[in-house]
């Protein structure tokens, strides 16, 4: 699956390691939530970056004690109609201040790409190369937003207020 990161097609540095499989020495890995929670300290103390694949039916509060040491959190969209991972992304970014890679995985569709960016995702696993190319173009298409969200972009209202403030200060 192609990876889109920061609006561009990128090389995935993470290896997804199935439960029960041996961990590659020194590699950057993504493990399941179940495997991670079995012994988080052992996984966090190994050489190489660590990421966790977090299902959308599990509370992100269970991750909070480890967020500062996780390089990536991959949130799962099991179907395109299930948007719980959007809420998880916003909680991680806005409430818990997570600044590592936040990846969307599963049913990641073109039509939802902008919403994923706005929720705070900075990496997405596309199903097809053509989707990845479309995602890269979509990221550049929209520059002004009305609602504040987890991506940190300034809203249209705040832009207007800044302009008025700078004009009145002149």
C-alpha positions in Angstrom: 0.0 0.0 0.0 1.4 3.4 -0.9 1.9 5.8 2.0 1.0 9.5 1.8 2.8 11.6 4.4 2.5 15.4 4.7 0.6 15.4 1.4 3.3 13.6 -0.6 3.9 10.0 -1.5 6.5 8.7 0.9 8.5 5.6 1.7 7.1 3.8 4.7 9.9 3.3 7.3 7.7 1.1 9.5 7.4 -2.7 9.2 4.1 -4.1 10.3 4.9 -7.1 12.6 2.0 -9.6 13.1 1.2 -10.8 16.6 3.5 -13.7 17.5 6.1 -12.9 14.8 9.7 -12.2 15.8 10.6 -8.5 16.0 13.2 -7.4 13.4 16.4 -6.2 15.1 16.7 -2.4 15.1 13.9 -1.8 12.6 11.1 0.7 12.9 8.0 -1.4 13.6 4.2 -1.2 13.9 2.6 -3.6 16.3 -1.0 -4.3 17.3 -2.6 -2.7 20.3 -2.9 -6.1 22.0 0.8 -6.9 21.5 1.8 -3.5 22.6 -0.2 -3.6 25.8 1.1 -7.1 26.7 4.5 -5.5 27.5 4.9 -1.9 26.4 8.1 -1.3 28.3 9.9 -4.1 26.5 8.8 -2.8 23.1 9.6 0.8 24.0 13.1 -0.1 25.2 14.2 -1.9 22.0 16.3 -0.1 19.4 14.3 1.3 16.5 11.2 3.4 16.3 7.9 2.0 17.6 4.4 2.5 16.4 1.1 1.0 17.4 -1.9 0.1 15.3 -4.8 1.2 17.5 -8.4 -0.1 16.7 -11.2 2.4 16.7 -13.2 0.6 19.4 -10.5 1.0 22.0 -10.1 4.0 24.3 -7.1 6.2 23.3 -6.7 7.1 27.0 -4.9 3.7 27.4 -2.1 5.1 25.1 -1.7 8.4 27.0 1.1 7.2 29.3 3.2 6.1 26.3 2.5 8.9 23.8 5.8 10.7 24.3 7.7 7.6 23.4 5.7 6.4 20.4 6.9 7.4 17.0 3.6 6.6 15.3 0.0 5.7 16.1 -2.0 4.1 13.2 -5.7 4.5 13.7 -8.0 2.0 11.9 -10.9 2.8 9.6 -12.5 -0.6 9.3 -15.2 0.7 6.9 -15.7 4.0 5.2 -18.9 4.6 7.3 -17.1 4.2 10.6 -15.6 7.5 11.7 -14.6 6.8 15.2 -10.9 7.2 14.2 -11.6 10.8 13.4 -12.5 11.4 17.1 -9.5 9.4 18.3 -7.2 11.5 16.1 -8.6 14.8 17.4 -8.3 13.5 21.0 -4.7 12.5 20.5 -3.8 15.8 18.9 -5.9 18.3 20.7 -6.4 16.9 24.2 -3.3 14.8 24.7 -0.8 16.9 22.6 0.5 13.9 20.5 2.9 15.3 17.9 4.3 12.0 16.4 3.1 10.4 13.2 -0.7 9.9 13.2 -1.5 7.5 10.4 -4.9 6.5 8.9 -5.1 2.9 7.9 -7.9 0.6 6.6 -10.6 2.0 4.4 -8.9 5.3 3.5 -10.9 6.8 0.7 -10.2 9.8 -1.6 -13.4 11.6 -0.5 -12.3 11.6 3.1 -8.7 12.7 2.7 -9.3 16.4 3.6 -11.4 15.4 6.6 -8.5 13.1 7.8 -6.0 16.0 7.4 -8.3 18.3 9.3 -8.7 15.7 12.1 -4.9 15.7 12.6 -3.7 12.8 10.5 -0.4 13.5 8.8 0.0 10.0 7.1 -2.4 7.8 5.2 -2.2 4.3 3.8 -3.8 4.4 0.4 -5.2 1.3 -1.3 -4.0 2.2 -4.8 -1.2 4.3 -6.3 -3.7 6.4 -8.1 -5.4 7.2 -4.8 -2.1 8.2 -3.3 -1.5 10.6 -6.2 -5.0 12.1 -5.8 -4.4 12.5 -2.1 -1.2 14.5 -2.7 -3.2 16.9 -5.0 -6.1 17.2 -2.6 -3.9 18.3 0.2 -3.0 21.4 -1.8 -6.5 22.1 -3.1 -8.0 23.7 0.1 -6.3 26.5 1.9 -9.1 28.2 4.0 -11.3 26.5 6.6 -14.0 27.7 8.8 -13.9 25.1 11.6 -10.9 24.8 14.0 -9.6 21.3 14.2 -6.6 19.1 15.0 -4.4 20.1 12.1 -3.4 23.5 13.6 -4.4 25.5 10.5 -5.7 29.0 11.1 -9.5 29.4 10.5 -11.0 32.0 8.2 -12.3 34.0 11.2 -8.8 34.1 12.8 -7.3 35.2 9.5 -9.8 38.0 9.2 -9.2 39.1 12.8 -5.4 39.2 12.2 -5.9 41.3 9.1 -8.1 43.7 10.9 -5.7 43.9 13.8 -2.7 44.6 11.5 -4.7 47.2 9.5 -5.7 49.0 12.7 -2.2 48.9 14.1 -0.9 50.6 10.9 
